[in-house]
Amino acid sequence: MEDHINSWTKHLPHWLWNLLLICFALLIGLVVKFAVTLLLNYYKNRKNADYSFLKSLVTHLSKSLNFFIPLLTLTILLPYLALKDVYEDDIKRWLGIMLIISFASVLMNAIKILEDYIFYKYDFNKEDNLKERKIRTQLQFVRRVAIVIIILVTLSLILLSFESVRKLGAGLLTGVGIGGIIIGFAAQKSLGNLLAGFQIAFTQPIRIDDVLVVEGEWGRVEDITLTYVVLNIWDQRRLILPINYFIEKPFQNWTRTTAEILGTVFLYVDYSVPVDKLREELTRLLKASPLWDQRVGILQVTDAKENTLELRALVSARNSSQAFDLRCYVRENLIKFLADNFSESLPRHRYTINSDPKGHKPDQ
């Protein structure tokens, strides 16, 4: 085979032979692109949208392979190109650089394929998703670290392909110790954030979709990056906090072990209130509401103030959002029940009007 190739090389002009080899490499790329396009259209037209490894592979790697396969083919065929010695080294170097970049793109997209599989294996949308949130938090952090490492290694390989850079690197090795100390002092906050990110990813005081109360704000963890955490506040604002905040400062995590939570409703009523009737009404309201998870539903007198009684209704729900809605529902309907049936039990002020010394009452 090699003899035939050498024979063709001798009989054809160099420029034509090189052009044929380049066209052959591009043709392979076009064939792969055509096959990928057919597969994408096949999955796009399927009614069943369930996870498929092949679908994920095609979706994420199609664009990267359009460049990687022709470059890889051209690299393999490079020894058969008729090149002048003057240009051969430069062409090999730049072709190698492009191949490294395209391969790095393939690796970064391959991480997305793994991510798709994990998301399918651990369904995030089910109600009790504690394990899923834990794995997603770790995966998200590991993915970002892996991408940073791939980018750094790619840049290093590209720079090392230049002879001048290799000589410079050899000369700088003697100053690595001092340089490392200087960089360590200059980047101690960034390194601290990175280490805090590792600690959060694997000890997990917070996870994706955890419900937190931070700086007096209630919200869900929307994103955890290498340097900061995004909290989606209930009114759609975003609270951005440095990642080491969650290592150094206290905060509330309402979904640390489970999403189930208790909610309280306080009522201030007159001493004449029929507590038993109100307790029965609370039970009726809870049984009629799908927000109640049937764990806790009690009404107690928790304080006796100068003019009012303090009643506390303690209710339970599957998560904090439902608990808030359930509290509002219970508060509204208990007040309505009192107003409709026992209006005299609502808070009121009492005044005693004394007669004057002659026995006459003052005008009303």
N, C-alpha and C positions, 0 to 999 in steps of 0.2 A: 504493500500500500504506500509506504513511504517512498519507494522508487518511482511509483506512478506520479506522486505529488511533485517530486523533484523534476521529473520529466516535463510535467505541465508548466512548472515554474520556468524552465529553460525556454520553452516554446512560446510563452506568452510574455508580452511587455510587463515590466514590473508594476507599473501603475494599474494596469488592467487586472493583474493577479491579486494585488492588494484590494482593489475595489470589489472583486468577486468574493474574497474572504469576508470583507466587512458586510457585504450584502447578505452572505450566508448567515452570519451572526445575527443580523437584524431580522432575517427571515425566521430564524428559530424563535426570536423574541415575539414576532407577530403571531406565530403559530400558538405560542403559549398564551398570549393575550386573547386570541380568538377562542381558545379552549376555556379560559377563565371567564370570558364574557358569556359564553354559552351556559356555563354552570351557574353564573350569577342570575341570568334570565330564567333558568330553570327553577331556582329556589325562590325567585321573586314571584313567579306565577303560581307557585304551590299554595294551596289554601292552608295547609298545615304549617304553622309558623313555629313549630317546636324547635328546640335546639338541635343542631347537627354539627359535629366536629368538622366535616368537610365544608359545610356552609360557612362556619367561622373562619376556617383556613382560607377559603377563596375570598371572603369579604375583606379580610385584613391584609393578606399577602399579595393580592392581585397587582396593586400599583407598584409595590417594591420589586416584585419578580419581573415586571415589565422592563426594568433597568438592569436588575442583577443578572438575569439569565443571558442577555446579549453580551454584557460585559464579561461574564465568566466564559462564555463561548469564545469571545475574541481573545481573552487571555490564554486560553488553551491553544488557540490557533496562532498565537503570536510568533512561535518559533518558525512557522511556515511563511510568515510575511517576508517579502523581499524589501528589506530596509537598509538604508545606508548606515554605516557605523556612527555617523555624526548624530543621527536622529534616534537611533535605536534605544539608547539609555533614557532619553527624555520621554519617549513614547511609553516605554515600560513603566517608568515612574508614575506618569500621569494616569495611565490605565490602571495601575495598582491603587492609586489614590481613589479613583472613582469606584473601583471594586470594593475597597474598604468602606467607603461611605454608603454604598448600596447595601453591603452586607450588614452594616450597623442598622440601617433602616429595616432590613428583614428581621433582625433580632428584636428591635423595639416593637415591631408589629406582632412578632411571635409571642411577646408578653401579653398582648391583648387577647390572643387566642386562649392562653392559659386563664386569663381573667374571665373570659366568656364561660369557660368550662366550670370554673369555681362558682360563678354567679348562677349557673344552671343547677349545679350540684347542691348549692345552699340557697334555696329560694328566699329572697329578701322580703317578699311581699306577704308572707304568712304572719299571723297575729303574734305568736310568741317567737320572735326572731332574734333572741339574745345571742345564740351561737353564730347565726349568720352575720350579725353586726360585728361580732368579735373577729371573725375570719375576714370580713370585708375591710375592716380597719387595718389589720395586719397586711393584707394583700395590697392595699392602696399605698401604704408606706414603702413596702418592699419593692413595688413596681417603680415608684419614683426614684428610689435609691439605685435600682438596677439600671434605669435609663441614664441617670447621672454617670454611673460607672461606665456604661457603654460609650457615652459621649466622650468622657475623659480618655478612655483607652483608644478610641478612634482618633482623637486629636493627637495623642502621643504617637500612634503608629504613623500618622501622616507626617508629623514633624520629623520623626526618626528616618523617614525615607530620604531626607535631604542630608547630604554629607556634612554641610557646614553646621547644621543643628546638632548632629552627632558629636562633632568635635567640640562644640560649645558645651554640650552636656557633659562630656568627659572632663572638661576644665572646671565645670561648676561642682563636680562631686566633692571636691575638697572643702567647699563652703556649705555643704548640705546641713551640717550640724548647727552652725550659727544661724543659717537661713531658716531652719525649722523652728528654732527658738523665737526668732523675730516674727515669723508668720503666726506662730502659736499665740503670742501676745496680741498681735494685731487682729486675729480672727477668733479670739476666745469666746465672744458672744455668739458668733455663727456656729462655732464648734459646740458651744453649750446648747444651742437650739437643736443641732443635729442629734446630740446625745439624748436630749430630752425627747426628741421624736422617736428614737429607738426605744426609750423607756416606756413611752406612752403606747407604742405599737405592740409591745409584748407584755407589759404589766397591765395595760388598758384601764387606767382610771376613767377614761372616756373612750367612746366608740362612735362610729358613724351612726347618726340618727338617735343618739342618746338625748334625753331631755335634761337640760341643765338650768340651774339658776346661778348666774354669774353677774357680779356687779349690779345686783338688783334687777336683772333682766331674765325673763323666762324664754327659752328657745331650744331648738334642736341643733345638734352638731351636723352641719351641712358638708363640711370639708375639713380634712386634716392634711396639711402640706408639710414639707420639711421644716418650715420656719414659723408657720402660724396656723391658727384654727379659726374657721368661719362658723359663727353661730347665727342661725336663722331665727330671728326674734319673731314672736307671735304676730306682730303687726307688719311683717315683711321687711323690717329693717335688718341689716347685717351687722353683727358685732364681731370685729376682727381683734383677736388676741394673740400675742406671741405664744409659741407652743410651750415655752418653759413656765408660763403663768400657771399651767395646770400641774406643775411639779412643785412650785414654790408657794402657792397661795391656796387657801381653802375655797371650796365651791360645793354646791349641791348637785348631786347626780340622782335624778329620780328613777332612772332605769338601770342602775348598776347591776342588780341581780335579777330583777323582774320589772315588767312594765306596770304591774298591778299597784294601785295606790288608794289611800283613804282620803276622803274629802270631808270638810266640816262646813256646816251651815249654822250660824248663830242667829238667834231670834231674841229680842228683848220685849217682854210682854208684861201685862199687869199680873198682880198676885192672884187674881181671880181666874186665871186661865185654867181650863180643864186639860191637864197634861195627858191623861189617859186617852182622851178623844183625839188629841193632837198626835199622840203616838200611833193610834190606829190609822189615822189619815196618812201618816208617813209610810206605814207598811203598805197601805193600799197604793200610794203613789209609786213606791219602788217596784212593786209587783207589776204595775202597768207600764213601766219604762224599760225599754231594751238596753238602756245605758247602764243599768245596775247589774253587777255580776253575781249577786245573791250571796256574797260573803258576809258583809257587815251592813246593818241597817238599824240603828238604835237612836232613841231620843232621850236625853238626860238633862236634868236641871243642874247646871254646872256652877251657878253663882246666884246669890240673892243680894241685889243691890238696894239702895235706899228706896227707889221708886219702882223698880222693875225686877223681874226674874230673868236670868240668862239661861236660855235653852240651847243645847248643842245637839244638832242632828249629825251623826257620824255615818257616812255612807261609803261604799267601795265601788270601784270601777276597774275596767281592764287596763286603762292607761290614763295618763294625765289629761289628755284632751277630752275624753269622755267624762272624766271626773269633774272637770270644770263645767261642762254642759249639764251634768247631773246635779251639781250644786245649785246652779241657776234655776233649774227646773223645780227642785225641791223648795228652794227659798220662795220663789214666786207663788207656787201653789199652796204652801202652808200659810202664807200671808193672806192669800185669797180665801182660804178656808176659814181663817179667823175672822176676816172682814165680813164674810157672808153669814157665818153661823154664831160667832161669839165676838161681836164687835166691841163689847164692853171689856174684853180681855186684851185689847190693844193698849199700848202704853198711854197713860193719862196722868195729869196732875190733879191732886186733891187740895182743896182750900177749905178752911173752916171759917165761917162768917159769924162773929160774935155779936150779940145784941148790945145796944148802947146802955149806959147806966140806968136810964129811965124805963128800960124794957122795950123800947121801940126798935124794930129792925131797920137797918138802913135800906134806902131805896135800891131795888135791883136794877 
